[in-house]
Amino acid sequence: MEILLNQYQSSKNTSIHLETSKRSIIDNYQVLELSLLEHHLGKEYEEYAFAVPRSSMSPLYNCHGMTFASRRTCIDNSVEIRKILQDDGYKQIVQKDILSGDIVLYIDSDNEIVHSATIVNVDKTNALPTIRVVSKWGKWKEYIHDLHNCPYPDTKKEFWRLTHEQYEKKI
């Protein structure tokens, strides 16, 4: 059962203990309710013809919570995302080297990270590779979609891979 609030009601937010592998605390919040306004705004996402919904809606987590916190919470701050990338051993890679499981960050003109997704398929059989990702669109649903077929088309893309290099040096 989904809980809907009218646009004037506020939801009660909570947070979880979330930290990087280096024990840096990550600011986060959980939204337990969805306003009527947010519910109606999410319907706009259904206009993306080649995006395949893969979950029901959940306000509990956002795209960054899906990408970096196992679908348990929302993370909204670019500084927190950069902290995760640094502390957890992610390395930036170029688009031609991406593989399934890598991360893509969508960066706006102010250099803010406005969206993140996980790459699920890379088809390099054509001159222009087809890249499919799975991501969460706001408080709405998870979608499988082409890299650029989403509500964040006019953004720069950064590609990242979790390397675990910090552990390899100890062996």
Backbone torsions as a table, in degrees:
resi	resn	phi	psi	omega
1	MET	NA	126.6	177.9
2	GLU	-89.2	143.6	179.2
3	ILE	-100.8	124.5	179.8
4	LEU	-115.5	136.6	175.5
5	LEU	-112.7	157.1	172.5
6	ASN	-77.6	170.1	-172.4
7	GLN	-65.0	-13.2	-178.1
8	TYR	-97.2	-12.1	179.2
9	GLN	-84.2	146.9	176.4
10	SER	-105.8	146.6	177.6
11	SER	-88.2	154.0	177.9
12	LYS	-88.3	119.8	-179.0
13	ASN	-98.6	146.2	173.2
14	THR	-128.2	179.8	174.9
15	SER	-142.0	167.5	176.5
16	ILE	-119.9	163.2	173.5
17	HIS	-76.2	116.3	-177.2
18	LEU	-134.5	129.9	-179.8
19	GLU	-144.1	160.6	177.4
20	THR	-78.6	176.2	177.9
21	SER	-66.9	-18.3	176.4
22	LYS	-94.8	12.1	176.0
23	ARG	72.4	19.3	172.5
24	SER	-76.7	133.2	-179.7
25	ILE	-73.7	136.9	178.2
26	ILE	-109.1	120.1	175.7
27	ASP	-64.6	135.5	-178.3
28	ASN	-157.1	170.3	175.2
29	TYR	-153.1	153.3	174.7
30	GLN	-115.2	131.3	175.9
31	VAL	-101.8	126.0	-174.9
32	LEU	-101.0	-7.1	-177.6
33	GLU	-139.6	157.5	179.9
34	LEU	-119.2	130.7	177.7
35	SER	-76.2	159.9	176.8
36	LEU	-60.5	-39.8	178.7
37	LEU	-59.8	-47.5	179.2
38	GLU	-63.6	-37.9	178.2
39	HIS	-60.9	-44.4	-179.4
40	HIS	-72.1	-37.0	177.4
41	LEU	-62.6	-36.4	179.6
42	GLY	-63.3	-26.5	178.6
43	LYS	-61.8	-26.5	178.7
44	GLU	-61.6	-28.3	-178.4
45	TYR	-66.3	-22.1	-179.2
46	GLU	-69.2	-7.4	179.2
47	GLU	-77.9	-11.9	-179.7
48	TYR	-79.5	102.7	-170.4
49	ALA	-61.2	-35.0	-174.4
50	PHE	-101.7	12.2	175.3
51	ALA	-95.5	129.1	-177.3
52	VAL	-105.7	116.6	177.2
53	PRO	-65.2	138.9	178.9
54	ARG	-124.2	5.6	177.3
55	SER	-154.4	167.5	170.0
56	SER	-83.1	170.0	-177.8
57	MET	-73.1	150.4	177.2
58	SER	-154.1	120.6	177.2
59	PRO	-79.7	-4.7	-174.7
60	LEU	-60.8	-36.6	-176.5
61	TYR	-137.6	159.1	175.8
62	ASN	-114.3	-171.1	-177.5
63	CYS	-58.3	-43.2	-178.9
64	HIS	-70.2	-33.8	174.1
65	GLY	-65.6	-34.6	175.9
66	MET	-68.8	-46.3	-175.9
67	THR	-70.0	-40.8	-170.0
68	PHE	-118.0	-6.6	-174.5
69	ALA	-136.3	28.6	172.4
70	SER	55.4	37.7	175.7
71	ARG	61.9	32.8	-176.8
72	ARG	-108.8	-13.9	-171.7
73	THR	-164.6	173.8	175.5
74	CYS	-104.3	139.7	172.9
75	ILE	-127.8	123.8	-173.8
76	ASP	-117.4	-8.2	-170.5
77	ASN	-101.5	126.8	178.5
78	SER	-59.1	-34.6	178.5
79	VAL	-61.6	-40.4	179.2
80	GLU	-66.7	-40.3	178.5
81	ILE	-63.6	-44.7	178.9
82	ARG	-63.0	-35.1	177.7
83	LYS	-63.7	-42.8	177.7
84	ILE	-62.2	-46.9	-179.5
85	LEU	-57.0	-45.7	-177.8
86	GLN	-69.6	-52.8	-174.2
87	ASP	-67.5	-34.5	-174.9
88	ASP	-89.6	-1.7	173.1
89	GLY	88.2	26.5	174.4
90	TYR	-75.1	145.2	175.7
91	LYS	-124.0	136.3	178.0
92	GLN	-72.7	138.8	180.0
93	ILE	-127.9	164.4	178.2
94	VAL	-89.0	155.0	-173.8
95	GLN	-56.7	-37.5	-176.6
96	LYS	-66.1	-16.8	-178.5
97	ASP	-100.0	1.7	-174.3
98	ILE	-67.7	150.6	177.9
99	LEU	-133.7	162.9	173.3
100	SER	-55.7	138.2	-178.5
101	GLY	98.8	-18.6	176.2
102	ASP	-71.2	166.7	-176.3
103	ILE	-110.7	142.3	171.2
104	VAL	-119.6	133.3	174.6
105	LEU	-107.7	137.6	178.1
106	TYR	-102.5	117.3	-172.4
107	ILE	-111.7	127.4	-179.7
108	ASP	-84.2	-178.1	-175.6
109	SER	-67.7	-16.9	175.9
110	ASP	-92.9	10.3	-179.0
111	ASN	65.3	26.4	175.9
112	GLU	-94.0	141.9	176.3
113	ILE	-81.9	109.2	-175.5
114	VAL	-101.0	-11.6	-178.8
115	HIS	-162.2	154.1	174.1
116	SER	-142.5	155.6	-178.5
117	ALA	-152.9	162.3	175.5
118	THR	-109.4	131.8	-179.9
119	ILE	-74.6	128.3	-179.3
120	VAL	-111.5	-19.4	-179.9
121	ASN	-157.5	136.5	174.7
122	VAL	-128.5	114.1	179.8
123	ASP	-107.1	108.0	-176.8
124	LYS	-102.8	19.4	-178.5
125	THR	-74.5	-22.5	177.7
126	ASN	-99.9	166.4	178.5
127	ALA	-59.3	-39.1	174.8
128	LEU	-103.0	111.8	-178.5
129	PRO	-62.2	146.9	173.2
130	THR	-99.1	124.1	-178.0
131	ILE	-117.2	121.8	177.4
132	ARG	-109.7	140.5	-179.3
133	VAL	-130.6	163.9	169.1
134	VAL	-118.8	132.7	-179.7
135	SER	-151.9	167.0	177.9
136	LYS	-105.7	130.2	-178.8
137	TRP	-99.5	97.8	-179.8
138	GLY	60.5	-135.3	178.0
139	LYS	-91.7	6.6	-172.5
140	TRP	-83.2	-116.5	-173.1
141	LYS	-117.4	167.8	168.0
142	GLU	-84.7	141.8	178.4
143	TYR	-132.2	145.5	166.7
144	ILE	-99.6	126.2	-172.9
145	HIS	-154.4	164.5	173.3
146	ASP	-66.5	153.1	-176.3
147	LEU	-47.4	-43.0	-174.5
148	HIS	-100.2	-7.6	-177.1
149	ASN	-91.3	75.9	-177.0
150	CYS	-158.1	176.2	179.9
151	PRO	-70.1	5.4	-177.6
152	TYR	-126.1	51.8	-172.5
153	PRO	-73.5	-30.2	-174.6
154	ASP	-96.0	50.8	-179.1
155	THR	-127.8	155.2	172.9
156	LYS	-78.7	146.0	-179.1
157	LYS	-110.2	134.6	171.8
158	GLU	-118.5	138.5	-178.4
159	PHE	-113.7	136.4	-174.7
160	TRP	-135.2	147.4	177.5
161	ARG	-130.2	135.4	174.0
162	LEU	-76.8	120.7	-171.9
163	THR	-107.7	-27.4	-175.7
164	HIS	61.8	23.1	-179.3
165	GLU	-60.0	-28.5	-179.0
166	GLN	-63.4	-22.1	178.6
167	TYR	-90.8	-31.2	-179.7
168	GLU	-63.6	-31.9	-178.2
169	LYS	-68.8	-23.5	-178.3
170	LYS	-84.0	-15.1	-176.0
171	ILE	-84.0	NA	NA
